[in-house]
Structures are given as structure tokens and as C-alpha cells.
């Protein structure tokens, strides 16, 4: 009887031990799984979300943009004209004008600084110039930065200069070495063009020479005429739409 009771106690103790081991195993597994989950969350939260760069297309030369002119005023014009204005400013004055709307740290007449536009700061500087000695301003005052002053070499925004029109031909004057010649002799004709600006130019080899009667007179491209038979002919000089004529007489040789 005692032996059976002892065996039963052993079986109960063994069952209790198994149950304890099983409980410990489940607890360890649960703890481990929770630890992995926490670590995963920590790692995933530590990875920053990548920020893609914003790509801005460069405006074309014909695109209208807000342009800062040499007079430090903004106006809307094409990028091409704005770039030409910038090139003009740099070439003539050595630098580009500062932006009047840029926010800067400005020292007021009370010695305190404030963030205002450059134009407002310069207006404060003008107040100092009229009412106080310039050396009372702190070192960062605008009157110690000549490039910021609106009257320091600021030119008006340049207006593109139109290309001058080329002078146009107004008239042609014809002269001749001789207007009366004999058969088988020659005479030289000259054509002088007068232009709209008052200038003149020798067009002798440029005009088109023609004879109204090649039987009496022939003429080549350089204005040299030859008498062929007795009679009269009109010699014409033509350039573009402008022309003139002169009469030549041919006589029989003696």
C-alpha cells in the first residue's frame, strides 16, 4: 500500500515538473517574440523616409519672368531680355543691383537690429544721413555698405537700342565721257547713286546697262559704249527699282 502511494506521488511530481517546464517555455517564447517585434519597430522607425529632389525646369529664353532691372525695380519680361539686362549691368557697373525686397538684418537709429527689406533699411540709412552723423551707425548699418545705397551708380533699366535702318537708294545720276561719238569709237558712262542718308556711291559696275538701240550703240557691263552706226540711242542704268537714262548720238566717221 505504501509502495503504491509512493509511485503515485512520483507520477504527480513528474507531471507538475513537466507542466512547470512547459509554462516556462511558453513564457520565454512569448517574451522573445515581443522583443523581436519591438526591435523591428525600433529599426523601422529609425530608417528615414527618402526625400526625392524637386526638379524645376529652367525657363526658356522666351518665357516671361520677374526680372530685377538696373534701376532695382522688378518688371516682367522674357528671360532673354532679363539676361541681356544683367549682362549690361555687369559690363557697365561691374556688378548686378542688390534685391530691394531681400530681407536683411538692419540696424535702426536706436542701435537695435531688425529683419526688414533692404529698401526699408536703406530708407533708414537716408534718415541717418539727413539727421545724424554717419559714424553713429553700427558696423552693419547700410551706410557702411555703399553697394546697398540706391544712389550709388544705379542706372535706369537699359532700353534695347534698335538697329539703325540701312540707307536706301533714292536716285541714279548718269554722266558720259562724250555724248556724241562717231562710228567705231567708244565712250565711258558712269553711274553715281544717291542714298536716303545723303551719301553717294559709284554704281558704275553695279548697275545694269542697256541700250535702247543696239544697232546704233552697244554698251557692256562696265558702262563702256561703242558706236555702231549713225543714229541715236538711250543708255539706261538700272539698280533694283531705280533707273535713269541718257541720250548718245552716233555720227558717221569723216
Backbone as a ProteinNet text record, in pm:
[ID]
protein_1_A
[PRIMARY]
XXXXXXXXXXXXXXXXXXXXXXXXXXXXXXXXXXXXXXXXXXXXXXXXXXXXXXXXXXXXXXXXXXXXXXXXXXXXXXXXXXXXXXXXXXXXXXXXXXXXXXXXXXXXXXXXXXXXXXXXXXXXXXXXXXXXXXXXXXXXXXXXXXXXXXXXXXXXXXXXXXXXXXXXXXXXXXXXXXXXXXXXXXXXXXXXXXXXXXXXXXXXXXXXXXXXXXXXXXXXXXXXXXXXXXXXXXXXXXXXXXXXXXXXXXXXXX
[TERTIARY]
84.1	0	87.1	185.1	279.1	355.8	390.5	468.1	383.2	254.9	167.5	152.5	139.5	125.3	249.7	364	490.8	501.3	460.4	466.3	371.6	254.9	160.4	215.2	279.9	339.6	448.2	524.3	629.8	568.3	457.5	395.7	338.2	279	224.9	335.5	446.5	558.8	617.3	624.5	677.9	585.6	455	358.4	367.5	384.8	398.2	523.3	633.2	758.7	743.9	675.5	654.2	572	466.9	383.4	462	549.2	631.1	725.1	789.1	879.5	803.8	684.3	603.9	564.7	529.3	492.1	609.7	729.2	849.7	880.3	866.8	894.3	800.5	672.1	575	605.4	638	670.1	792.8	894.3	1018.3	991.4	909.5	878.2	800.2	704	624.7	713.1	800.1	891.4	982.6	1033.2	1126.2	1055.2	932.8	858	828.6	794	767.8	894.5	1007.6	1134.2	1167.3	1144	1171.5	1082.4	955.5	861.4	903.1	945.4	989.2	1110.8	1208	1330.6	1298.5	1207.4	1171.1	1108.7	1021.8	959	1063.9	1158.1	1262.3	1348	1385.4	1470.1	1396.4	1268.7	1193.9	1168.6	1148.5	1124.6	1252	1368.3	1494.4	1534.9	1475.6	1511.7	1436	1507.8	1437.3	1373.2	1261.6	1194.7	1270.8	1315.2	1392.6	1308.8	1372.7	1305.7	1355.5	1267.1	1306.4	1329	1435.7	1461	1355.9	1322.1	1225.8	1301.1	1267.9	1335.3	1252.5	1313.6	1246.4	1304.4	1218.7	1264.6	1311.6	1425.6	1477.9	1390.6	1352.4	1266.4	1337.5	1262	1318.8	1344.2	1424.6	1454.3	1330.2	1221.3	1100.5	1000.4	1032.2	941.5	946.3	829	824.1	854.8	948	987.3	988.3	996.9	1006.5	1153.4	1188.1	1328.8	1363.4	1481.7	1530.8	1613.3	1566.3	1634.9	1748.9	1825.5	1938.3	1893.2	1765.1	1711.5	1656.3	1682.4	1642.6	1491.1	1422.3	1278.6	1249	1146.9	1109.9	1013.3	1027.5	935.5	930.5	824.4	808	854.5	943.8	995.1	1043.6	1091.5	1139.8	1273.5	1305.5	1432.2	1548.6	1535.1	1642.7	1674.1	1568.9	1591	1642.6	1598.2	1645.3	1794.1	1836.8	1978.6	2061.6	2008.6	2081	2093.3	1988.4	1993.1	2099.9	2109.1	2210.6	2350.9	2366.9	2496.9	2533.6	2433.1	2458.4	2503.6	2432.5	2467.7	2610	2643.9	2776.2	2885.2	2857.9	2958	2981.3	2872.8	2885.1	2922.6	2862.4	2880.5	2962.7	2992.5	3079.5	3008.1	2881.8	2807	2659.3	2580.2	2436.2	2370.1	2260.5	2198.2	2145.4	2151.8	2100.3	1948.3	1890.6	1745.4	1685	1602.8	1545.5	1447.4	1395.2	1297.7	1361.2	1493.1	1561	1555.1	1523.7	1517.5	1659.9	1700.6	1833.2	1819.5	1927.2	1930.7	1979.2	1892.6	1921.2	1927.1	2026.2	2039.8	1963.6	1869.9	1793.6	1869	1810.5	1879.1	1888.2	1809.6	1819.7	1928.8	2002.2	2110.8	2065.2	1934.5	1883.3	1864.3	1878.1	1863.5	1724.9	1680.2	1551.4	1562	1486.3	1485.7	1380.8	1428.4	1340.4	1393.7	1321.2	1369.2	1488.5	1568.9	1686.2	1645.6	1534.2	1487.8	1449.8	1379.6	1343.2	1468.5	1568.4	1692.3	1762.9	1761.7	1827.1	1753.8	1622.8	1547.6	1582.3	1607.2	1656.5	1792.7	1876	2008.2	1998	1900.6	1880.5	1840.1	1762.4	1724.4	1848.5	1939.4	2063.4	2143.9	2153.4	2235.5	2184.3	2051.4	1993.5	1994.8	1994.1	1975.2	2088.2	2174.5	2279.4	2411.1	2517.9	2648.9	2656.8	2710.9	2714.9	2789	2891	2969.9	2896.5	2775	2698.1	2628.8	2628.5	2562.5	2654.4	2597.6	2679	2744.7	2840.6	2916.9	2831.5	2720.4	2636.5	2528.2	2541.3	2444.4	2463.8	2355	2365.9	2456.6	2478.8	2564.7	2711.4	2742.8	2878.2	2890.6	2783.8	2785.6	2739.2	2832.6	2794.2	2710.5	2731.8	2657.2	2507.4	2469.5	2328	2257.1	2333.1	2272	2206.6	2081.8	2012.5	2074	2155.7	2212.9	2358.7	2404.9	2544.8	2554.5	2563.8	2587.4	2472.7	2350.2	2236.5	2189	2189.5	2141.9	2001.3	1925.3	1792.8	1805	1697.6	1697.3	1719.3	1821	1852.8	1742.9	1715.6	1620.4	1698.2	1666.6	1740.8	1739.3	1856.6	1869.3	1837.5	1738.1	1705.3	1818.7	1833.7	1935.9	1900	1997.2	1966.6	1933	1836.5	1796.6	1903.3	1927.6	2025.9	1970.9	2055.6	2008.2	1963.2	1863.1	1809.2	1846.4	1855.7	1891	1773.4	1803.1	1698.5	1702.4	1822.4	1831.9	1967.2	1975	2099.3	2125.3	2247.4	2288.7	2387.1	2362.5	2448.5	2527.8	2655.3	2740.8	2818.6	2861.9	2933.5	3058.3	3157.9	3280.7	3249.8	3169.9	3120.5	2977.4	2889.1	2752.4	2734.2	2836.3	2834.6	2963.3	2949.3	3066.4	3049.4	3154.6	3147.8	3151	3118.3	3114.1	3250.5	3248.2	3367.2	3452	3395.5	3464.4	3386	3451.3	3388.1	3376.8	3289.1	3274.5	3236.5	3286.7	3263.8	3150.1	3054.2	2944.8	2971.4	2926.5	2942.9	2807	2778.7	2653.3	2686.6	2631	2650.1	2515	2507.3	2382.9	2379.7	2263	2241.7	2146.3	2181.6	2104.7	2024.8	1934.4	1841.4	1910.9	2032.1	2104.7	2193.9	2183.4	2261.9	2395	2431.9	2560.1	2548.7	2664.7	2668.9	2763.6	2745.2	2828.9	2838.1	2958.4	2979.6	2918.6	2817.5	2747.8	2775.5	2882.6	2909	2914.3	2979.2	2992.4	2883.9	2790.5	2683.6	2552.4	2525.8	2400.1	2399.2	2279.1	2262.3	2249.8	2343.9	2345.8	2273.2	2187.5	2119.1	2112.1	2102.6	2088	1952.3	1884.1	1751.3	1763	1883.2	1902.4	2043	2061.7	2195	2250.1	2162	2212.3	2300	2263.7	2343.5	2454	2418.3	2514.8	2501.4	2615.4	2617.9	2692.2	2658.1	2722.5	2743	2860.4	2888.7	2856.8	2888.5	2850.7	2928.7	3039.2	3118.3	3084.6	2986.2	2945.7	3022.5	3096.3	3172.1	3085.7	3053.9	2965.8	3047.4	2999	3066.9	2966.7	3007.3	2921.2	2921.6	2800.7	2789.9	2744.1	2651.8	2600.3	2543.1	2533.2	2482.9	2339.7	2312.9	2179.7	2185.9	2075.5	2067.3	2017	2056.6	2010.8	2007.9	1914.8	1907.6	1982.2	2075.3	2151.1	2086.8	2051.1	1980.1	2065.6	2067.7	2134.3	2026.2	2020.5	1915.7	1979.3	1932	1972.2	1848.9	1812.4	1689.3	1571.5	1502.8	1389.5	1420.7	1543.8	1583.1	1661.1	1626.8	1696.2	1703.5	1784.1	1795.8	1848	1825.6	1870	1943.7	2025.2	2095.9	2102.7	2096.9	2095.4	2235.6	2271.4	2400.5	2375	2453.3	2441.1	2562.9	2539.3	2648.1	2649.3	2766.7	2781.8	2875.9	2857.8	2948.2	3085.1	3185.1	3321.3	3352.2	3442.5	3479.8	3584
-119.7	0	124	119.5	233	250.6	140.8	149	210.3	177.4	235.2	384.9	422.3	566.6	641.5	580.3	645.4	661.1	559.5	568.2	675.2	680.6	784.4	923.1	942.9	1074.8	1109.5	1008.2	1034.6	1078.7	1009.9	1047.6	1188.7	1221.8	1359.4	1462.4	1431	1526.3	1544.2	1432	1440.6	1523.3	1504	1582.1	1730	1760.5	1901.3	1962.1	1883.4	1932.7	1959.2	1867.8	1886.8	2012.5	2028.1	2147.1	2275.9	2274.4	2392.8	2424.2	2317.1	2338.7	2392.4	2338.7	2386.4	2532.5	2571.3	2710.9	2804.5	2760.4	2843	2859.5	2748.5	2756	2851.7	2845.1	2936	3080.8	3107.5	3245	3298	3213.6	3255.8	3286.5	3197.1	3218.8	3348.5	3370.8	3494.8	3617.9	3615.9	3728.2	3754.3	3643.4	3656.9	3718.1	3667.6	3723.7	3872	3910.5	4052.4	4134.2	4080.7	4153	4176.5	4074.5	4088.3	4194.5	4193.8	4290.8	4433.1	4453.1	4584.8	4629	4536.3	4571.7	4606.6	4528.4	4557.8	4694.9	4728.8	4860.8	4969.5	4945.6	5045.3	5066	4955.8	4966.3	5034.5	4993.1	5052.2	5199.7	5240.3	5382	5463.5	5396.7	5470.1	5497.4	5428	5446.9	5567.6	5673.6	5793.3	5768.8	5834.8	5825.4	5910.7	5851.6	5930.9	6043.4	6161	6277.3	6295	6285	6299.9	6447.5	6479.8	6620.3	6672.5	6801	6865.5	6920.9	6872.7	6916	7027	7144.2	7259.1	7284.2	7285.2	7306.7	7451.1	7469.4	7602.6	7672.2	7799.5	7868.3	7889.3	7885.1	7906.4	8055.9	8093.8	8236	8320.2	8259.6	8337.1	8337.2	8269.3	8264.8	8398.1	8450	8573.4	8544	8619.4	8601.2	8736.3	8732.4	8854	8893.4	9005.2	9042.2	9166.9	9164.6	9280.2	9366.2	9488.2	9577.3	9652.1	9724.6	9801.6	9916.5	9957.6	10061.3	10002.5	9869.3	9799.2	9791	9792.1	9771	9642.7	9572.1	9447.7	9475.9	9401	9409.7	9272.7	9249.8	9121.4	9133.6	9046.3	9043.9	8903.4	8880.5	8746.4	8720.4	8593.3	8555.8	8607.2	8608.3	8654.8	8801.4	8886.2	9028.7	9051.7	8969.1	8982.8	8951.3	8844.7	8808.5	8916.8	8977.4	9085.2	9205.6	9233.8	9343.5	9317.1	9190.8	9153.8	9171.1	9130.7	9144.8	9292.4	9377.8	9521.2	9579.9	9543.1	9596.6	9556.7	9429.6	9380.5	9448.6	9471.2	9530.7	9676.9	9751.5	9896.1	9928.3	9858.1	9893.8	9792.8	9677.9	9582.4	9486	9510.4	9420.4	9433.9	9342.1	9347.3	9413.2	9487	9556.9	9460.3	9504.2	9421.1	9422.5	9314.7	9297.6	9385.4	9486.6	9574.3	9503.1	9388.1	9316.3	9207.2	9191.9	9089.9	9126.3	9029.6	9052.9	9046.5	9152.6	9157.6	9204.4	9187.4	9237	9381.3	9472.6	9616.2	9680.8	9768.1	9840.9	9972.2	9994.6	10118	10229.8	10349.1	10463.4	10451.7	10358.1	10333.5	10231.1	10185.2	10089.8	9945.9	9919.9	9784.1	9733.5	9602.9	9544.9	9484.8	9484.1	9425.1	9366.7	9262.1	9199.7	9268.6	9346.3	9420.6	9407	9460.9	9457.2	9551.6	9523.2	9607.6	9752	9769.1	9903.6	9979.9	9914.6	9980.1	10017.5	9929.7	9957.6	10078.2	10086.9	10199.1	10329.9	10322.5	10443.8	10490.3	10393.1	10428.9	10494.9	10441.4	10498.2	10642.4	10670	10806.7	10898.2	10843.5	10923.2	10961.6	10861.5	10889.6	10997.7	10985.2	11079.4	11222.3	11238.1	11371.4	11425.4	11337.1	11382.3	11348.3	11253.3	11213.7	11196.6	11198.7	11172.6	11026.6	10996.8	10857.4	10762.8	10814.4	10723	10680.5	10730.1	10683.9	10551.6	10511.3	10386.3	10269	10155.5	10035.7	9987.7	9895.5	9849.8	9781.4	9723.9	9656.3	9747.8	9876.7	9971.3	9983.6	10010.6	10012.3	10122.2	10232.6	10337	10296.6	10180.8	10127.2	10025.2	10007	9915.6	9993.5	10061.9	10152	10084.3	9952.2	9885.6	9881.3	9903.3	9897	10030.6	10136.4	10268	10287.9	10337.7	10348.6	10450.7	10543.7	10644.3	10616.1	10494	10460.1	10390.6	10466.2	10410.2	10331.9	10367.6	10295.1	10364.5	10295.3	10348.5	10297.8	10370.7	10320.2	10188.3	10112.1	9986.6	10017.4	9958.4	9994.8	9953.3	10042.6	10011.8	9965.2	9846.9	9799	9901.4	9931	10027.6	9959	10008.9	9944.9	9960.5	9860.6	9865.9	9974.9	10061.3	10165.9	10104.4	10165.3	10115.4	10149.3	10055.6	10078.2	10181.7	10275.2	10376.3	10311.1	10369.6	10315.8	10407.2	10345.1	10420.5	10508	10635.8	10731.2	10762.4	10783.5	10820.6	10780	10779.8	10749.7	10861.8	10913.8	11015.4	10952	10976.5	10920.6	11032.9	11009.8	11103.7	11025	11095.1	11028.2	11107.2	11033.3	11097.9	11184.6	11126.7	11200.4	11154.6	11250	11212.2	11207.9	11251	11240.1	11171.9	11062.7	10986.8	10950.3	10903.2	10856.7	10704.8	10649.9	10504.2	10445.1	10332.7	10256.2	10325.4	10425.4	10484	10450.6	10473.1	10435.9	10557.3	10545.9	10647	10576.1	10625.7	10562.7	10633.1	10553	10605.6	10574.4	10663.6	10648.9	10667	10581.4	10590.5	10615.4	10722.1	10758.2	10752.5	10670.6	10657.8	10749.5	10808	10892.4	10819.5	10812.6	10734.8	10825.6	10762.6	10836.7	10914.4	10872.8	10947.1	11055.2	11080.4	11184.5	11138.3	11014.5	10964.4	10926.1	10916.8	10878	10760.1	10684.7	10568.9	10545.6	10509.7	10479.5	10342.4	10341.8	10217.9	10174.4	10227.5	10201.5	10052.9	9977	9833.6	9751.7	9820.6	9751	9754.4	9866.8	9880.9	9789.8	9774.3	9700.9	9803.8	9798.4	9892.6	9829.6	9909.2	9864.7	9979.8	9943.4	10042.3	10023.4	10135.5	10125.6	10087.7	10105.5	10071.6	10017.5	9887.8	9829.1	9839.9	9870.3	9888	10011.2	10116	10238.9	10233.3	10186.6	10189.2	10058.7	9999.3	9885.7	9929.4	9866.3	9902	9774.5	9761.2	9640.8	9664	9564.5	9569.5	9673	9723.4	9824	9965.5	9981.8	10115.3	10169.1	10083	10127	10106.5	10220.2	10216	10229.7	10164.4	10166.5	10206.8	10305.1	10347.5	10244	10202.7	10100.1	10157.4	10250.7	10311.8	10448.2	10532.7	10668.5	10661.2	10746.2	10749.6	10787.8	10763	10799	10677.6	10672.5	10565	10616.8	10563.4	10597	10489.4	10534.2	10443	10446.2	10327.2	10319	10246.1	10302	10237.9	10200.8	10070.2	10021	9950.4	9986.8	9914.9	9897.8	9770.7	9738.1	9802.2	9899.9	9962.1	10105.9	10150.3	10287.2	10286.1	10378.9	10385	10529.1	10548.8	10678.1	10653.3	10748.5	10732.5	10857.9	10839.8	10949.4	10917.5	11019.5	11000.4	11018.8	10930.5	10940.6	10942.4	11024.8	11039.4	10982.6	10905.5	10845.4	10906.3	10948.3	11008.1	10922	10933.7	10864.6	10927.7	10845	10897.3	10971.8	11068.2	11150.3	11074.7
0	0	0	82.1	92.1	-37	-102.8	-228.9	-337.8	-345.4	-447.5	-427.7	-301.9	-273.3	-313.9	-291.2	-327.4	-477.9	-552	-700.3	-752.3	-687.4	-733.2	-707.6	-593.8	-564.2	-665.7	-708.2	-807.5	-940.4	-977.2	-1105	-1098.8	-986.4	-970.9	-974.7	-906.5	-905.1	-1044.8	-1119.4	-1255.4	-1344.8	-1326.4	-1406	-1375.2	-1247.8	-1207.2	-1268.7	-1270.9	-1328.4	-1477.7	-1544.5	-1689.8	-1715.5	-1633	-1650.3	-1624.8	-1523.9	-1495.2	-1612.6	-1664.7	-1779.7	-1901.2	-1921.8	-2034.6	-2017.6	-1893.9	-1867	-1888.1	-1843	-1861.2	-2009.5	-2086.3	-2230	-2301.6	-2269.6	-2332.4	-2298.2	-2171.4	-2129.9	-2203.9	-2218.1	-2285.9	-2433.9	-2493.8	-2635.8	-2655	-2563.6	-2573.3	-2556.3	-2457.5	-2431.9	-2552.2	-2608.5	-2722.6	-2843.5	-2867.5	-2981.5	-2961.6	-2842.6	-2813.9	-2833.7	-2791.5	-2807.5	-2953.6	-3038.2	-3181.5	-3242.6	-3201.7	-3255.8	-3219.5	-3095.5	-3050.9	-3128.6	-3145	-3219.8	-3363.6	-3423.8	-3561.5	-3573.4	-3479.2	-3482.2	-3464.6	-3371.4	-3346.8	-3470.2	-3536	-3655.3	-3768.2	-3789.1	-3899.6	-3876.4	-3749.4	-3722.7	-3734.3	-3720.6	-3729.3	-3873.1	-3971.2	-4112	-4165.1	-4208.2	-4256.8	-4391.6	-4414.1	-4543.4	-4643.9	-4755.6	-4852.2	-4911.4	-4927.2	-4984.7	-5126.2	-5221.9	-5361.5	-5393.3	-5466.8	-5501.3	-5597.3	-5579.5	-5668.2	-5788	-5904	-6026.3	-6089.8	-6100.6	-6160.5	-6298.5	-6397.9	-6535.1	-6551.9	-6618.9	-6643.7	-6747.5	-6723	-6819.6	-6952.3	-7060	-7192.7	-7213	-7315.1	-7338.7	-7363.1	-7410.9	-7440.8	-7326.8	-7216.5	-7102	-7026.2	-6988.5	-6911.8	-6764.8	-6708.7	-6570.1	-6499.3	-6367.2	-6287	-6279.2	-6340.5	-6360.5	-6278.7	-6216.1	-6140.9	-6233.9	-6260.4	-6353.3	-6287.4	-6372.1	-6321.3	-6232	-6244.8	-6156.1	-6026.4	-6005	-5883.8	-5869.2	-5981.7	-5981.7	-6058.2	-6014.5	-6079.8	-6195	-6300.2	-6412.3	-6479.4	-6553.4	-6620.5	-6765	-6803.1	-6939.8	-6968.7	-7089.3	-7123.8	-7055.1	-7037.1	-6974.3	-7057.5	-7190.1	-7278	-7250.7	-7245.9	-7220.1	-7078.5	-6983.7	-6845.7	-6838.1	-6908.1	-6908.8	-6976.4	-7083.3	-7150.7	-7059.2	-6980.8	-6884.1	-6778.2	-6733.5	-6634.6	-6694.1	-6822.5	-6887.9	-6902.2	-6931.6	-6944.5	-6810.2	-6704.9	-6572.9	-6534.6	-6553.8	-6516.1	-6597.1	-6726.4	-6814	-6779.6	-6751.3	-6729.6	-6585.6	-6489.1	-6348.8	-6269	-6328.3	-6261.3	-6169.1	-6138.9	-6050.1	-6080.3	-6029.1	-6051.7	-5931.2	-5950.2	-5837.4	-5731.9	-5606	-5497.5	-5499	-5449	-5448.3	-5339.3	-5373.5	-5270.8	-5178.6	-5221.5	-5140.4	-5054.8	-5062	-4981.7	-4833.8	-4749.6	-4605.8	-4548.6	-4477.1	-4416.6	-4271.4	-4194.6	-4057.3	-4060.6	-4023.9	-4036.4	-3897.6	-3879.9	-3753.8	-3762.3	-3669.5	-3667.6	-3598.1	-3597.9	-3537.4	-3386.1	-3330.1	-3186.6	-3153.9	-3257.2	-3235.7	-3232.1	-3244.2	-3241.5	-3384.9	-3400.3	-3533.3	-3551.2	-3675.5	-3709.5	-3849.5	-3875.5	-4007.4	-4093.9	-4189.6	-4279.9	-4421.6	-4517.5	-4654.9	-4669.7	-4770.9	-4794.3	-4823.6	-4894.9	-4927.1	-4801.1	-4708.9	-4582.5	-4503.8	-4507.8	-4436.5	-4497.1	-4630.3	-4696.6	-4668.3	-4656.7	-4622	-4481.2	-4391.6	-4257.5	-4268.6	-4358.4	-4380.4	-4428.5	-4515.5	-4562.3	-4446.3	-4352.7	-4235.9	-4156.4	-4139.3	-4067.2	-4137.4	-4268.6	-4343.9	-4327.7	-4311.1	-4300.2	-4157.3	-4058.1	-3920.6	-3824.1	-3859.8	-3768	-3842.4	-3767.6	-3828.6	-3870.1	-3988.5	-4035.2	-3940.8	-3868.5	-3784.8	-3658.2	-3637.5	-3521.1	-3550.6	-3676.1	-3711.5	-3680.7	-3635.8	-3612.8	-3742.3	-3729.4	-3844.9	-3950.5	-3906.8	-4005.6	-4059.8	-4035.8	-4089.2	-4240	-4313.9	-4459.6	-4513.4	-4435.5	-4491.3	-4490.1	-4430.9	-4440.7	-4552.6	-4627.8	-4742	-4864.6	-4933.6	-5043.9	-5150.7	-5174.8	-5280.9	-5253.8	-5124.8	-5091	-5109.6	-5132.2	-5139.8	-5275.7	-5279.3	-5408.2	-5501.4	-5450.1	-5539.6	-5574.2	-5548.3	-5577	-5712.5	-5819.3	-5951.1	-6008.9	-5970.7	-6024.5	-6151.3	-6260.2	-6387.1	-6415.2	-6495.9	-6532.5	-6608.7	-6605	-6680.4	-6827.4	-6888.9	-7027.2	-7123.3	-7218.4	-7324.2	-7445.5	-7498.1	-7614.7	-7727.3	-7782.9	-7891	-8023.2	-8096.3	-8223.7	-8323.5	-8406.8	-8510	-8610.7	-8648.3	-8746.4	-8881.5	-8949.3	-9080.1	-9183	-9271.8	-9377.6	-9475.1	-9520.9	-9616	-9746.5	-9808.3	-9933.1	-10049.5	-10168	-10289	-10331.3	-10357.9	-10394.6	-10544	-10599	-10739.8	-10797.5	-10930.2	-11001.6	-11102	-11098.3	-11194.9	-11293	-11427.2	-11531.2	-11595.9	-11612.2	-11686.7	-11791.3	-11898.4	-12007.4	-12043.1	-12083.3	-12130.1	-12252.7	-12345.4	-12461.9	-12486.5	-12521.3	-12556.9	-12707.9	-12779.2	-12925.5	-12967.6	-13039	-13083.1	-13230.4	-13289.8	-13428.5	-13428.8	-13543.8	-13556	-13523.6	-13454	-13414.5	-13306.9	-13238.3	-13123.5	-12996.7	-12885	-12757.7	-12667	-12567.8	-12462.9	-12332.9	-12221.7	-12091.5	-12017.1	-11972.7	-11892.2	-11744.2	-11654.6	-11509	-11442.1	-11343.4	-11267.5	-11120.3	-11062.6	-10921.7	-10851.5	-10743.8	-10668.7	-10547.2	-10521.4	-10403.6	-10309.5	-10179.6	-10081.4	-9988.6	-9913.1	-9827.1	-9716.7	-9679.6	-9576.1	-9634.1	-9766	-9829.8	-9885.4	-9858.5	-9908	-10054.6	-10121.1	-10261.9	-10279.4	-10387.8	-10414.1	-10563.9	-10610.5	-10750.9	-10781.3	-10867.2	-10901.8	-11045.1	-11105.9	-11247.9	-11279.8	-11194.5	-11220.8	-11151.5	-11085.4	-11013	-11089.9	-11157.2	-11230.3	-11352.1	-11408	-11535.5	-11648.6	-11742	-11854.5	-11972.6	-12037.4	-12159.8	-12259.3	-12388.3	-12496.1	-12560.4	-12587.1	-12649.4	-12797.7	-12854.9	-12997.1	-13015.9	-12994.4	-13009.3	-13151.5	-13250.7	-13387.6	-13393.9	-13318.5	-13317.6	-13211.8	-13089.2	-12978.3	-12899.7	-12868	-12774.4	-12648.5	-12535.5	-12408	-12325.9	-12261.7	-12182.8	-12035.1	-11951.2	-11809.3	-11729.9	-11785.8	-11712.6	-11755.9	-11847.7	-11890.5	-12008.8	-12079	-12195.9	-12320.1	-12390.9	-12507.7	-12635.9	-12742	-12872.7	-12980	-13064.1	-13174.5	-13285.7	-13332	-13436.1	-13569.3	-13564.1	-13687.2	-13651.5	-13751	-13726.7	-13675.2	-13577.1	-13518.2	-13370	-13300.9	-13160.4	-13079	-12951.1	-12861.7	-12719.2	-12640.7	-12498.1	-12418.5	-12335.9	-12248.5	-12110.4	-12058.9	-11930.5	-11828.2	-11705.2	-11590.6	-11489.7	-11449.5	-11359.3	-11239.4	-11119.4	-10998.2	-10911.3	-10887.6	-10816.3	-10890.4	-10829.9	-10899.6	-10941.4	-10919.3	-10951.5	-11082.8	-11173.7	-11302.7	-11351.7	-11455.8	-11522.7	-11664	-11755	-11893.6	-11940.2	-12044	-12108.6	-12258.2	-12341.8	-12487.4	-12544.3	-12634.8	-12702.1	-12853.5	-12923.2	-13069.2	-13137.2	-13244.5	-13320.1	-13460.5	-13502.3	-13635.4	-13719.6	-13851	-13941.5	-13933.5	-13950.3	-13947.9	-14076.3	-14065.7	-14181.8	-14265.3
[MASK]
++++++++++++++++++++++++++++++++++++++++++++++++++++++++++++++++++++++++++++++++++++++++++++++++++++++++++++++++++++++++++++++++++++++++++++++++++++++++++++++++++++++++++++++++++++++++++++++++++++++++++++++++++++++++++++++++++++++++++++++++++++++++++++++

